[in-house]
Structure formats: C-alpha cells, structure tokens
Amino acid sequence: MNDKVIKLYKKRNLVFIATIMKDGSLQLSPVWADYDFGHIFVNTAEGRIKHKNVLGDPRVAISVVDNNNPLDMTTIRGKADDIIPDYEYEHADKLTKKYIGKDKYPIRQPGEKKIILKILPEMVFVLTELKINTEWLISMFLNSNLEILFFLLY
C-alpha cells in the first residue's frame, strides 16, 4: 500500500464507506477506521445497515480526506472479506483513543455487539501531491460568504 494512503489512515481523519443496498442503491456512512496488515478495519455493530449490506454484497468503496488538506485524499474499492467480533470493544476503544482521545468507547448501547469489517483493498486511487494555496482558499471563502450575505440582504 502507498505510504501516503497509510498515513491518511493512521491520522485522525474521518473515513467514508459506501456499501450496496439490496435494491442496488448506494449507502454512505462516515466511520472511524484504521489500516493494518494490508486491510482497512471499520468498526460498526451487528445489524447496522453497513453490516447488513456487506452480508448481501461485500463490495465497498472507501474515501479518506486529510482534515488539514482536502486535496490530500485517497479512494479505495475493495471487499469486506471478513467480519470480526469486537464484543469486548477492544477495537472500538482503540479507535476512540485515536479519534477523540478517550480510553473507552463512549456510546455503548445495551445489547449492542460491535464488529469489525475487514476490508481488502482491490483498487487504490491516490491524488497526486497538491498543496492548498491558503490565500486563494481564504479569498474563495470570503467571496462566497459575501455572495450569500448579498443574496440574503437583497
């Protein structure tokens, strides 16, 4: 796997996973994830839509974008080739530490059974190295806000 991709998954970046519904439509979810041993690991719970969808069709698409540079991103297509029990919340706790700095997953639900979708990447797209021109970005932000303000006033 490309070093840039691994760095994106090691950082505290939100990940988006698309799965396929029974009717063929797509379902997209923001998730916490990490990368290890050639796989992407997404934590979810039994019975959630992501889980149901990969049981029916294991194909997924995953995208991660650097929080500090939206031009630093990757998109991956692959398959959920395993579903691993996380009933003791070990993986959920690891991701909680990574994403919000707490030791324990804070949203435990009675009877919830956490699982890990183990995803094997098949196609990896990495955006070439681009840097943000911060002056341009600030200018675009200010101009768009001025346009909105102008629209609201008139």
BELMONOR-V303961 format. One record per backbone hydrogen bond with DSSP energy under -1.0 kcal/mol. NH is the residue of the N-H (numbers start at 0). CO is the residue of the C=O. E is the energy in kcal/mol with one decimal. If there is no record, write none. Layout:
BEGIN
nh=NH co=CO e=E
nh=NH co=CO e=E
END
This chain:
BEGIN
nh=5 co=1 e=-2.0
nh=6 co=2 e=-2.4
nh=7 co=3 e=-1.9
nh=8 co=4 e=-1.8
nh=9 co=5 e=-1.9
nh=10 co=6 e=-1.7
nh=12 co=10 e=-1.6
nh=14 co=30 e=-2.2
nh=15 co=62 e=-3.0
nh=16 co=28 e=-2.6
nh=17 co=60 e=-3.4
nh=18 co=26 e=-2.7
nh=20 co=24 e=-3.3
nh=23 co=20 e=-1.9
nh=26 co=18 e=-2.4
nh=28 co=16 e=-2.3
nh=30 co=14 e=-3.6
nh=33 co=40 e=-1.7
nh=35 co=38 e=-2.4
nh=38 co=35 e=-2.1
nh=39 co=118 e=-2.4
nh=40 co=33 e=-3.2
nh=41 co=116 e=-2.2
nh=42 co=31 e=-1.1
nh=43 co=114 e=-2.7
nh=45 co=112 e=-2.9
nh=47 co=44 e=-1.9
nh=51 co=47 e=-2.5
nh=52 co=48 e=-2.7
nh=53 co=49 e=-2.3
nh=54 co=50 e=-1.6
nh=55 co=51 e=-1.3
nh=56 co=52 e=-2.6
nh=59 co=77 e=-2.6
nh=60 co=17 e=-1.7
nh=61 co=75 e=-3.2
nh=62 co=15 e=-2.6
nh=63 co=73 e=-2.1
nh=65 co=71 e=-2.9
nh=71 co=68 e=-2.5
nh=73 co=63 e=-2.1
nh=74 co=124 e=-2.2
nh=75 co=61 e=-3.4
nh=76 co=122 e=-2.6
nh=77 co=59 e=-2.3
nh=78 co=119 e=-1.7
nh=79 co=57 e=-2.6
nh=80 co=78 e=-1.2
nh=80 co=117 e=-1.6
nh=81 co=117 e=-1.1
nh=83 co=115 e=-2.6
nh=85 co=113 e=-2.8
nh=88 co=85 e=-2.3
nh=92 co=88 e=-2.6
nh=93 co=89 e=-2.0
nh=94 co=90 e=-2.5
nh=95 co=91 e=-2.1
nh=96 co=92 e=-2.2
nh=97 co=93 e=-1.9
nh=98 co=94 e=-2.9
nh=99 co=95 e=-2.6
nh=111 co=108 e=-2.1
nh=114 co=43 e=-2.4
nh=115 co=83 e=-2.6
nh=116 co=41 e=-3.4
nh=117 co=81 e=-2.6
nh=118 co=39 e=-3.2
nh=119 co=78 e=-2.9
nh=121 co=76 e=-3.2
nh=122 co=76 e=-2.4
nh=124 co=74 e=-3.1
nh=126 co=72 e=-1.8
nh=133 co=131 e=-1.1
nh=136 co=132 e=-2.4
nh=137 co=133 e=-2.6
nh=138 co=134 e=-2.3
nh=139 co=135 e=-2.8
nh=140 co=136 e=-2.4
nh=141 co=137 e=-2.8
nh=142 co=138 e=-2.8
nh=143 co=139 e=-2.5
nh=144 co=140 e=-2.2
nh=145 co=141 e=-2.4
nh=146 co=142 e=-2.3
nh=147 co=143 e=-2.1
nh=148 co=144 e=-2.6
nh=149 co=145 e=-2.8
nh=150 co=146 e=-2.5
nh=151 co=147 e=-2.5
nh=152 co=148 e=-2.1
nh=153 co=149 e=-1.6
END
